[in-house]
Amino acid sequence: MPLTKLDLERILDITDPFLMIDAVPELTPGKTCHAQLSVAPDEWFMTCHLTRSPVMPGVLQAEVMLQAFALPVLTDAGHEGLQSYLRNFELALYKKVERRAAPFILDANATITDARRGIYKGTAELRLEGELVAALKVTMVSPHAMAAPRAAS
C-alpha cells in the first residue's frame, strides 16, 4: 500500500514539522508497518537539542514508532478515517541517535499483536543501519469501537 506524504498527513492528522515519517515501504492494515524517517544534519531537532553533542530526543524517537504503529490501526477495516488515541506506552532507549555529516535513515517497524473491540496492543522498534536504537510496547484505543454494546457475560 504505497502512501504519499499527503496520505500520511491525512491518515495521521499530523503535519510538518511533527510528521516523523517520510516513507512507508510496507503497510498491512490491522497488522504491521515499516516506516522510515530521513534525518538531515540540519534537522530542526538536531540543531536545538543538546547543542554541544546533538542527539535526537528520545520522545521524538518514540513519536516515529508511535506514528508507525498508528498507521496499521488507522487503516484497519472499519477504522479508516476515525481517530484513535494513545492509551499508554513503554519506551526503551538503547543507543543515542547522534547528528551525522550526511543524512541517514531511521527504520521503524510496528506490529499489532492483539486487536479486540477497538483496543490495539503491540510493539515497535526503531533501527539505524540495522542496529536497534529504541523499542516500544504500546496500546492504542479506537473509542468508536469501544462504544458498541457489549455482549452479556
N, C-alpha and C positions, 0 to 999 in steps of 0.2 A: 504494500500500500504506500506508494510514493506521496510525500507531503511537501508542499511548498511552505515557505516562511509565513505566507498569509494563512495557510491552513493551520499551521501551528498556533498563530496568534488567535485565530477564531476558536479552535478547539480548546486551548488552554485559557483563553481570555486574559492573556498576558502579552505585553508588547516590549520592545526595546526600551531601556537597556536591561530590563529584568527577564526577558525571554532568554533562557540559558541553554537553548538547544538551537543548533544551526541546521542539522540534518538528521533524518530518520531513515537509515538504511533498511531497517526491518521493523515491522509492526504487525502483530497479530492481535486484533481486538479481543479483549477479555482475557488475554494470556500473557504476552510478552512484548517488550520494546527494546530495540537497540537504537540509542540516540547518540549524537555527537555534538560537541562544542569545540569550535576552533578558538584558541586563545592567542591573541596577538601580544607582543611585548608591551604595547602601549594600551592594553585593555584598561578600561576605567578603574576596575578594582585593583589592578596591579600597580597603578600609579598613585593610589591614595592609602593603601593598607600596608602598614609596617614598611614605610618607605625606605628604610636603611637595608632591609632584607625582604624585598617584595615577595609575598606569597598570596595565593588565592584564599580568601576567607573560607573557613570550614562551613559556615552557613550557606555560602554560595555553592560549595561542592554538594551540600545536601540538596540545595534547590535544583541543581542539574538532575540529580537522581529522582527527586520528587516529581519534577516535570516529566521525566521519562516514565515513571510509574503511573502518573495521571493519564498518559495517552491511551494505554490499553483499557483503562477504566472508562474514560470519556468517549471512547469509540466502541464500547461493548454494545451489543444488540439491546435495544430498549433504553439505553442511557445516552445516546447521541444527543448532543445539544443541551443536556441537562447538567447543571452544576453539581459537582461533588466536593466534599470537604475533607480536609486532613483531620483525622481523629488523633493519631499520635504517631511518633516515630522515634526510633533509637538510632543514633548516629555513632559510628566508629571511624575515627581518622587514623590512618596508618602511616602516611607519608606526606610530607609537605609538597604542595604544587607550587613550585617557585617560578618566578619570571625567567624567561629564556631570551636569547638574542633573536630567535626565529619563532614564528607561530608554531603551535603544537595542538594536537587533537586529544581531547578527553573523550573516552568512550563510556557511556552509561548503559548498563544492561539491567532491565527491570523484569521481574517475573511475579505474576499473581499466583499465589499458592492456594488461596481459598477465596471463593466468592459466593456469598449467600445473602439473600434478602437485602441487597444493596450495600453489604459490607465487604470490602475488598482488602485482603491481607496479602502481604508478600515481602519481597526483598529487592534490593537494588545494589549494584556495585558500580564503582567508578574506577576506571583504569587509565593509566598513562603508559603508552608503549607496552601494553600487556601486563604491567605491574599494578597490583591492587593498591589504590590510594585511600579509598573510603568505602564504607558499606552502610546500608540502612535496613532496618526492619520497619515496615510501615503498615498503617491501617488507614484506609480512606472510606468515607461513607457517602452514599448517594441517598439523601433524605427522601426523595420522592418514592424510592423503593421501600424505605422503612415505613412509610405511611400506609402501605397496603394492609388490609385486615389480616390478622394472624389466625391461623387455624387453631381450633380448640385443642387444649392439651389434655 
